[in-house]
């Protein structure tokens, strides 16, 4: 519900929710008849608050392939995609459309029903979540798409911004800031393989339970091996540094790049000695 709605409108909200459910039922009946005559059916667009009073009510009403289009404002609720392959997007962008879970205990957004990349969240500020796992977004055994989101001011034991367990989500063009957690202020992964493209970590950390390879890329720049928390990430230099990692160089593979060892052992014999120093002195000058 948008902040600012008065208690006097409670009855109107109940009526809107009932109409949303009624529209969903009628569309399902009509769609059944259409499918009987054709194998393809047009997707529906559910407007919030036009058709449904809340984002979750629209998700409840939507079917696979549908779109939930959310008007600008601050929405105080928590949402669950319920395993549906739908697009939930803002009409006015992340700065104008906020999903604020501050009044509740738990993740602001949840994917835990086997969602695929076809389940997409686009163009929201996600804030105010307080949970054990994933204050902003919690992904368990799912692989959704999260795009163009500002994920900020969330807290959790693991994954202040996002927690992922056994999933391969795509996280694109998102900014993580002012999230806090015991482990992974920005992102914490467990047995997962997310792909992050053009994401910014404004002081937020990332981490893993199991050292899985995670991909963090800039869209149009070179990338290479980045060592973070004992894990190897394929990242652009800036993305690696934003994540607090050690960048190994453009086009350097993750194979063996982050194995335990010391950079000072130039000869690779397991000992740092005069031979290593002489190698470095002999290499003084411009790299070819």
N, C-alpha and C positions, 0 to 999 in steps of 0.2 A: 504494500500500500504506500502511496506517495505521502511523505510527511506534509502535514498541513490539512489533511482531510479531517473534518470534525466528526465527533460522535453522532451528530445529527444525520450524517450521511450513511450510517451503518446499515440502515434498511435498504438504501439504494445499492450499497455494495453487495448485500446478500442477493438482491434482485439481479444485479449484473452477473454475479457468479452463477445463479440459476440459469440465466439466459445463455451464458457461455456453455454450460453443460448441455442445455437444450439444443443449442446450435451444433455442438459436437455430435449429439445423438442423431439429429436430423441429417447432418452431413454424412454420417456413417451410413444411414439408411439409403440416402441418395447415391452415395458412392458404391454401395453394394449393387444397386441397379445398373449403374454405369459400367461397373466391372463385368457385369454379366454380358454386356454388349461389346465391351472393348477391353483389351488387355492393358491399356495405358490409361491413367487417370491424372488429371491436372492437380498439382499441389495447391494447398490452401495457404493463405496468409492470415494469421491471427494477430489482430492489432491490440496492443495494451496501451491505454485502458479502453480502447474503443469496443472491442469484442469481449474482452475478459478484464476483470479488475486488477489482476496481479500477473506477474510473469509465470508463477507456478501454475495458476489456473489455466493459462494458455498452453503450457507444456502438457498439463493433464488432458486438455482437449485435443491437442495436435496428434497427427498420425505421421508415419514415416514419410519423409519428403516434404513435409510442411515447413513453413517459416513462421517464427514468432517475431513480430516487429514491435519493439518497445519504444514508447515515447520518452522524451527527455524528462528528467527529474531524478529524485532520490527515492529509491525503492527499498523499503526496510523489510527484507525477507531473506529467506534461504531457499535455494532452488536445487532440484534434483532432476536430471535429464531422464530418469526412469528407463534407460536403455534405448531411447528413441533416436533414430537417425534424422534429426531435425536441425535447422539453423535457428539459433536464438541470437538476434542482433539488435543493436540500438539504431534508432533512426537519426540520431544527432551526434554520435561519436562518444568516446569514453569520457571526455572532459565534461560532457553535459548529461551523462546517464550513469548513475551510481547505483550499484546493488550493495546496500549497507546491512551487514549482519550484526551490527553492534548491539542490538537489543536481545540477541539470542546467544546461546552457547552452542558452538558447533561450526562446521565449515560453511562458508557462504555459498559455495557451489560444489555439488557432489556428482561424480560419475562413478558408479559402482555396479552397473548392471550390464557389463559387456559392451559398452558403447564403442563404436568404430570411429574412424576419422570423419565419417559423415555426420557425426554429432558435433556441431560446431557452436562455440560461444565467441561472439565477435563484437568488439567495440564498447566495452564497459569498464568502469572503474569498479574494482572488487576490493572492498575494505571492511574493517571492523570485525572480521572473523576471529573467534577464539576457540581453539580446539586442541585435542591431543595430537592429532595428525592432520596437517593441512588446514591452517587457519583460513586462508583465502579460498583455495580449491583443493579438494581431496579426490584423487584418482586411484581406484583400486580395481585391478583386473579389467582395465578399460583403456582405450586408445583414442580419445577424442582430439579435436582440433581447437586450439585456443588462439585467437588472433586479435591483434590491435587492442590489447587490454592494458590498463594501468592497475597493477596489483600492489596495494600499499596499506600500511597500518593494520596488518593482520598479525596474529601471534599463535604459536603452537609449541608443543614439545619438539616435534620434528616437522620441518617444512612450514615456516611461517607464511610464505606466499603460496607454495604448491607442494603437496606431498604426492608421490607416485609410488605405487606398489604393484609390480607385475603388470606393467603397461608400456605402450609405445606411443605416447601422445605426441602431437605436433604442436609446438608452441612458437608462434611467429609474431615478430614485431611487438613484443610486450615489454613493459618497463616494470622492474621490481624495485621498490624503495620503501624504507622505513618499516619493513617487516622484521619481526623478532622471533627467535626460536632457540631452544637448547642446542639443536643441530639443524643447520641449513636455514638461515634467515630467509633466503629467497626460495630455494628449491631443495628438497631432500628426496632422494630416490632409493628404493630398495628393490633389487632384482628387476630392474626396468631398463628400458633403452629409449628415452625420449629424444626427439630431435628439436633443437632450438635454433631458430633462424632470426638474425637481426634483433636479438633481445639485449636489453640493457640492465645491468645489475648495479644500481646506484648505492654501493656500499653493502648490499646484501650478499651473503655467501651462498655457495651451493655445495652439496656433499652427497655421498653415497654410502650405503651399508656394505656393498659388495664389490666395488671397483669396476662396475660395468662401464663400457664405453658409452659416452654421451656425446652427441654432436651439437656444437654451437657454432653457427656460421654467420658471417656477414653475407648479404645477398650477392654482391658483385665484387668481392675482393678475394685475394689469396688466403689460404688457411693452412694450418699445419698442426703438429702435435702440441698439445697443451697439457701440462701435468698439474692436476688439482687434487689435493687430498688423497694422493696415492692412485688416482684414476687418470686415464688418458682421455682427453677430449679433443676432437677435431674442431679447431676454432680459428677465427681470424685473430690477429695479434691483440687488437683492442678488446675484443670480446673475452679473450683469455685473461688479459690484465684486469678487466672489470670483474671477472670471477675470482681474482686473487691467485691466478695460476702462473706457472713458469712456461713461457712460450719457447718451443724448441726450434722454430724456424718455418718459413713458408715451404709447403709441399713435403714436410717431414712426416713420415708415417708414424702411427701410434705403435707399430710393432717394435717393442723393446725400448721405446723412447723414454718411458717412465719407470724402467726397472730400477730397483734399489742400487745405489752406487753414489759416487761423488763426482761432480763436474771437474774437479781439479785433477783427477786421475786421467791425464791426457793420453797416456799410452795404454790405458785399460788393463794394467797388470795388477790392479788391486792395491797399489801402494803409491802414495804421493811422495815423490822424492826429487832429487836434482835433475833427473832425466826429464821429468815433466816440465820443470822450469826452463830447461834448455830448449825443449820443443817450443814452448811459448815464445821465448826470446828469439828463436830462429824464425818464427812466423811473424815477427813485428812488421807492420806495414799494411797496405791496403789489401783486402781480400779480393781474389780474382773471381 
